[in-house]
Amino acid sequence: MRRREKADRIGEVLDELYPDPPVPLDHRDPYTLLVAVALSAQTTDKKVNQVTPALFDAAPTPEKMVELGPDGILGYIREVGLAPTKAKNLWTAANQIVDAGGEVIGDWEFLESLAGVGHKTASVVMAQAFGVPAFPVDTHIHRLAARWGLSDGTKVEKTEHDLKAVFPKETWNARHLQIIFFGREYCPALRHDFAACPICSFAASKKVINGYARTPRPGARKLST
């Protein structure tokens, strides 16, 4: 099966399972989405959604975030991973936004110039806040693209390029969310039943399945030979 044909079939499964996938990070507008996505690095969406309501009540705008200061921001986000660095970046980025006019705009160069904002974060904001076709690649997407043979899985940039090549542009914004939800619900990294998986059952190659079977599991004992 060619990659494009496989991607079409995968898309059909994802559309049936998740016809209208929501953005998993709670937010109120483009700025709060930017903050939430920046906080989600090395942190679960669940944990981010637990800390952002109080943060957004205190600082719903870049101006208010500047007023909080790094220490004030840290007090709200202390439970997330890399909190001190993220607090400093959020404060710096808020200053940058204020200096640029006070609004988050749908511009790649602007977003990627902000402190703590990389291509993936900018892609999420462009896709979900401004409707610009983008394909943010997180750990779930990177892992499943390789598992399904849609990319070689060497680099995130390569995965993004490969997925954009096989999925129609008008599906990108929904498709990346669908893959995230699918990875969480049906396709875990460990203890996965390929035969029972709605997608791996036809998309995963024998090479991938055999390689997975040979990978030592945490806590597993080696068999004597």
Steps between C-alpha positions, in 0.01 A plus 500: 500500500640840402544766766230721351254210482583402856456860615159519330386186682641627830317828443171316455544322835596821678208693350260233619644489852557875543280695256543828688809478723522770767817683596614309813643810669246732663534861382299817445666667202820488291714635784382252762537218244858611442565492874337159545696343214826646630426351842423156353861418410605195708171529690166330449207696363306396810752667728507815285120520511516477880730801542388735223154603631652687795782635284258626236279660765802690628663571164264460202697746288870563424481826698377319810762229454771766496361644824518158669873472439695172477461418869129570495454280194704224661263498793218391269688247288736343754350152445586480129830374367782752457287759683777756579615516139143515370412781742791709374412426137132587550596831656751580225256400227227715657737797490578427135129486415429825685787671320358375167154645567350272762337240274597149393485498122488214253849545361766229505796732536334692784403190695834324462681814614335480845690361797431131556302465177634248251360378172265248659342755735467750217341230283234422760413869539491559124279194447261524792480875562528631145391208281824496302581148373780357712606158626649528850693185588505392864636178646181303421498610136873443455470151646192395306622639168798266530289210627263537203777533245407855404843633596835353598478656846851643501421866562186696588559733205511203262182356652317831450614516138398139431155536660430818309584310182250217553205675667296761309575854617139566599517212752821599680348703782260224599728211411777586745246517784341172392836322506573635848167372633544167321846452647369558849191281468593219262871493423727518809877482475516190723293182533326558169291237321572573134242250373217661698596860416261669254796641306812298582315185394539611138757780510788362707755301303633162609836668554345746746304230681800267526721783621244590766482138614879488544513822702561422870210609719562684829542244776509207262749221571731380228439141388788263539647369178 
